[in-house]
Amino acid sequence: MRGEQEQPGTQRGDVLPNADGTWYLRVTLNVVAGEASGLACWVKHSSLGGQDIVLFWEHHTSVGLIILAVIVLLALLTVVAFWVWKCWTQCSPTQHASLLE
């Protein structure tokens, strides 16, 4: 659904039994990834007591996770670079030669 209209291309399957004695109906809609925004699945059933269930399709982007990973990586590189610089400046010239070998 987009708004309250069923989308063209919606395919309804048969009502089929589950192993536990209940039944299910599968409804599918093929959607291009860029057009999924604003779609929802609307579930109506007598057992819901008039309270329909509406599930909104949300595309979760992992941009925040990527930014966090980059920040952590930069922080680690900064710590390692500082540690190497600190060790290098406190070493004697003979230790510099042994580190380079």
C-alpha positions as CSV (number, residue, x, y, z in Angstrom):
1,M,0.0,0.0,0.0
2,R,1.0,3.6,-0.5
3,G,-1.4,5.7,1.5
4,E,-4.5,3.6,1.5
5,Q,-4.3,2.3,-2.0
6,E,-3.2,-1.2,-2.9
7,Q,-0.4,-1.0,-5.4
8,P,-0.6,-2.4,-9.0
9,G,1.2,-5.7,-9.3
10,T,0.2,-7.0,-5.9
11,Q,-0.1,-10.7,-6.1
12,R,-2.3,-12.7,-3.8
13,G,-1.6,-16.4,-3.2
14,D,-4.0,-19.1,-2.0
15,V,-5.1,-19.4,1.6
16,L,-2.9,-22.3,2.8
17,P,-2.7,-24.3,6.0
18,N,0.1,-24.1,8.6
19,A,1.3,-27.2,10.4
20,D,-0.3,-25.9,13.7
21,G,-3.8,-25.9,12.2
22,T,-3.9,-22.2,11.4
23,W,-4.1,-20.7,7.9
24,Y,-2.1,-18.0,6.0
25,L,-2.4,-15.9,3.0
26,R,0.7,-14.6,1.2
27,V,0.6,-11.3,-0.7
28,T,3.7,-10.2,-2.6
29,L,4.7,-7.0,-4.4
30,N,8.0,-6.6,-6.3
31,V,9.3,-3.1,-5.8
32,V,12.4,-1.4,-7.1
33,A,14.6,-0.5,-4.1
34,G,14.4,3.3,-4.8
35,E,10.6,3.1,-4.9
36,A,10.1,1.3,-1.5
37,S,9.8,4.6,0.5
38,G,6.3,5.2,1.8
39,L,5.1,1.6,1.3
40,A,3.2,-0.2,4.1
41,C,1.6,-3.6,4.7
42,W,-1.9,-3.4,6.1
43,V,-3.2,-6.5,8.0
44,K,-6.9,-6.9,8.7
45,H,-8.2,-9.9,10.6
46,S,-11.2,-10.7,12.8
47,S,-8.9,-11.8,15.6
48,L,-7.5,-8.3,15.9
49,G,-10.8,-6.9,17.2
50,G,-11.0,-4.1,14.6
51,Q,-7.5,-3.0,15.3
52,D,-5.7,-3.2,12.0
53,I,-1.9,-3.7,11.9
54,V,0.0,-1.4,9.6
55,L,3.7,-2.2,9.1
56,F,5.7,0.6,7.4
57,W,8.5,-0.3,5.1
58,E,11.6,1.4,6.4
59,H,14.9,1.4,4.6
60,H,17.6,1.5,7.3
61,T,20.8,3.0,6.1
62,S,24.0,2.2,7.8
63,V,25.6,5.6,7.3
64,G,25.8,6.2,11.0
65,L,27.5,2.8,11.5
66,I,30.0,3.6,8.7
67,I,30.8,7.0,10.2
68,L,31.3,5.4,13.7
69,A,33.6,2.8,12.2
70,V,35.7,5.5,10.4
71,I,36.0,7.6,13.6
72,V,37.1,4.5,15.6
73,L,39.6,3.6,13.0
74,L,41.0,7.2,12.9
75,A,41.2,7.2,16.7
76,L,43.1,3.9,16.7
77,L,45.5,5.2,14.0
78,T,46.1,8.4,16.0
79,V,46.9,6.4,19.1
80,V,49.3,4.1,17.2
81,A,51.0,7.1,15.5
82,F,51.4,8.9,18.8
83,W,52.8,5.8,20.4
84,V,55.3,5.2,17.6
85,W,56.3,8.9,17.7
86,K,56.7,8.8,21.5
87,C,58.9,5.7,21.3
88,W,60.9,7.1,18.4
89,T,61.7,10.4,20.2
90,Q,62.7,8.7,23.4
91,C,65.0,6.1,21.8
92,S,68.7,6.6,21.5
93,P,70.3,6.8,18.0
94,T,71.6,3.2,18.4
95,Q,68.1,2.0,19.1
96,H,66.9,3.9,16.0
97,A,69.2,1.8,13.9
98,S,68.1,-1.5,15.5
99,L,64.4,-0.5,14.9
100,L,65.1,0.1,11.2
101,E,66.8,-3.3,10.6
